[in-house]
Amino acid sequence: MNNTVKIGLIQSICSDDKDINLQVATANIKKAASKGAQIVCLQELFSTKYFCEIEDHRNFELAETIPGPTTHLLSDVSNETGTVIIASLFEKRTTGIYHNTTAVLDSDGKYLGMYRKNHIPDDPGFCEKFYFTPGDTGYKVFPTKYGKIGVLICWDQWFPEAARITSLMGAEILFYPTAIGWELDTPDEVNNEQYEAWQTMQRSHAIANGIHVVAVNRVGTEGITKFWGGSFVANPFGTVLYKASHENEEIHVQEIDLSQTSKYRSIWPFLRDRRIDTYKPILKRFIDSSEYI
């Protein structure tokens, strides 16, 4: 039985023109498919510039329904190329309710469903709480032609609970569409420390859960932020199999072996040794010493 899957990562620069971004994305998906990609992951909010840098009510006009125009377009591309597509979009659920949402299309173009981002940041240049309602889909696993995939989104990367739950639901690969970068006036030493923390955190999800992790970030300067690229793939013990540059647009196809999950989970049986009877306190916001004896 063949347990290998070829993953396409598309790291790109976005323009102000949504139609051009969609044309570029579809062309890049086809290029990745021509290199053998079976699952293609696009970066977070790939069809627009990262509008969350500022609070501007006009940006709500960028949102769309899911399923909707972009998922219909990508469904055709998926069916044409035989690829699973992971597409992060600005979802208009109804007037006044918007989400940061990723749609998943199977290799025949079938819409499999969506995951709405649970953890919403609010930092200088990342004003996402202004735009996005926290997700209510729960964590999701999508049974695609090439395996069961879990999808989380950007800020979700920093929370081990999200990765753990998605893994326990049967995900064989964990994908993180992302838009994260450095502030232009931040010293290189700080920038490098931030990137290393970002990558290390996700590699730890791979190790703790014994699955491959794929992070796909954007590049280019938008406003006060230089997106740091650095998209990567880690194996189930955190080894980096591929890392993109911090500067360039890249289309990369990485073959992974899903049987490694069985190998690493048997050698390092973290899931076996979980003491779930001791974890109830994690549901608290903070644990006062008097509450937990």
N, C-alpha and C positions, 0 to 999 in steps of 0.2 A: 504494500500500500504506500502510495506517494504522500508524504506528510509535508512536502515543501510548498510554500506559497511565495509568490513574488509581489512585493509591496512597492507601489509607486509613491514617491514623495515629491510634491510640487511646491517649491519655495520660490515666491515671485514678488515683484514690485507691483503695486496697484496704482492705477491712474484715477483721475477725477471722473472718468466716463465709464459708467456701469456697463454699457453695451460692449465697449472695448475690453473691459475686464472679463466679461463672459466669453467673448471671442477668444481671448488669450487662454483662458482656463480650458475651454473645450479643445483648442489646438494642443495644449500641453497634455491633456488627458490622452489624446490620440497618440502623441509622441511617446508617452509612458507606455501605452498599450503596445506600440510598435517595438518597444524594448522588452516586452514580455510581461508587463505589469498585469496582475490579476485583481488586485485591490488598489485603488488610487485614493489618496487622501489629500484634500485641498486645505489650505490654511484657514484660520478663523476669519469670517466675514470677508471672503476672498473677492466678492463681486464689487466691493467699494473700497475707498480709502478708509482708514480707521477713524470714523467720524466721532468716536467717543472721546477724543482729545478735548472737546469743548461741549458745553451744554447749549444746544441750539435746537429749538422746536422744529425747525425746518427739516432737520435730519430724519424725523419720523416718516417723511415722505419716501425714504429709501426702503422702508419695510415692505414685505410682501407676504402673501399667504403661503402656507405649506400644507399640502401640495399646492403648487402655483406655477408661475411662468418659468422660474429657474429650474425647479425640479422636473418640469415637463421637458425642458431643453436637455437637461442632463440625462433624463431617462432615455432619450433618443441616442445620446452619445454612448451611454452604458450598453444599450442593446446593440449598437453598431460595433462596438469594440469588445464586447464580452467582459467588461470590467465592472467590479463593484466600485461604486463611487460614494465617498464620504464628503458631504458638502455642508459647510457652515454658513448659515444665512441669518439675516435680521428678519425675524418673523413678526408679522402683524396678525395677532390672534383675533382681535376685534379692536374697534376704536378705543384707545386708552389702555390696551394691554398688549405689550410687546415683549418678545423673548429673544435671547441669543440661542439659536437652535441649530442643531445639526441633523440633516436628513440623510438617510442611507438608502441607496438604490442597489438592487441586486444585479447580477451580471446580464440579466435579460431585460433590464430597465424597470423591473417591478419596484415600486415604492414600498420599502419594508417598514418605515416608521421614522420617528424622530426622537431625539434626546434634547431636552431643554436644560440649559446651563443652570446648575444649582447654586454655585458660589459666585457671587457678583461683587467685583472689586469697586473701590472708590478711592482713587489716588490721583495726584496731579497728572494730567494727561490721560487718565483712564477713568472717565466719569461714567462708568457703566450703570451705576444705580439710577442715574437720571433717565436712562433709556430702557433698561431691562427689568421685567418682573422676574423674581427667582423662579426657577423651573419647578414644575409639578408633575413631570412624567415619571418621577422616580428614576433610579438607575436602570440602564437598558443594555440588553445583549441582543444582537441581531444575527439570526442564522442565515448566513450567506452561502452561496455555492462553494466558497473556498474556506469556510470555517466560521465559527461563532466569534463575532467581534464585539468588543465593548467600546463605546465612544464617550469620552468626557471632553470638556472644553476649557482650555487655557487655565484660568484661575483655579479650576478644579484640581490642577496639577499638584497644588501644595497640600492637599488634604488626603492623608493615607486612608481615611475611612471610605472615600469615594472609590479609590482603586480596589480596596479590599472587597467591598460589596459587589462591585462589577465583576471581579474575579470569581467570587463565590457563586455568582449567577451563571458561571460557565464560560465566561469570555476566554478565548484562546489567544487573542491579541488585544492590546489596549491602545487605542488611538487618542491623541490629543491634538486636534486642530488648535492653533495658537496665534496670538498677536501680542508679542511682548518685546520690549527693547530698552535701550538706554536713553536717559535724558541727555541732550547734547552737551550740557554744561557739567556733567558728572565726570570726575577723574577716571582715567583708565583703570586704576587699581580697584576702584569701587565697581565699575562696570564688569570687570573680569570676575570679581567675587560674586556678583549677582548672577552672571551666566553660569558659573560653576555650581552655585547653589541650586539653580533651576534644573540643570542637567542631573546633578546628584540626587535630587529629590525624586525625579522620575525613574532613575536607575534603581533607587531603593524600592519603588513600587514593583519593578520587575523582579527584584530579588525576593522580596517578602511574599510575593504571590506566585512566583515561578512561571511567569508568562513574558512574552515579548512586549515591549513598549515602543510605540512609534509616536514621535512628536514632530509636527510640521508647522514651522513658523514662517512669518513673512520677512522680507528685507526691504531696505530703502528708508529714506528719511521723510517723515510726515510731521509737519509742525515742529514740536519740541522733542520729538522722539525719533531716534534711529533704531529701527527694528533690527534685532541682532541675529536674525537667521539662525544658523547653528542647528537646523533640523537634524534629528538623529534617530537611529534604531538601536535598541539595546536588547540583548538576548535575555533568557530567563534567570541569569545570574548577574545581570547588570553590565556585561561586557558590551562596549560600544562597537557595533558592527559597521556603522557608517555615521559620519558627521559632515554636514554641509558647511560651507564657508559662512562667514559673518557678513559678507559683502555682496555676493553674487546670486542671481537667479539660477536655480538648479532644478533639473528633472533627474531623479535618481531612482533606479529600480534595485531593490535589495531582496535577495532570496533568503527566506528564513525557514527553519525546520521546526515544525510544531511538535515533533516528537521530543524535542529538548525539554518541554514542560514535564513530561513523565520522568525523564532522566534526573532533572534537578529537584523535582518534588520528592523523588524517592531517596536521593542522597541527602538533601536538606529538607526534612519533613516538617516545615514550619506549619503547614495547615493541620497536620496530624496532631501537633503538640499545642495547638491553641487551647487556652483555658477559658472557654466561652462562659463558664459559670462565674468567672471573676470580673467580667467586663461591664457589668451593669453601670458602674459609676461613670463610664464614658458618655452616657446620655445626659450628664449634668453639664451646665455651662462652665462651672468652676466647682472644685471640691474643697470645701472648708475642712480643716483637719478634724473638727469636732463631728463631722458628718460621716467620716469613713474611718472606722476602727477595725 
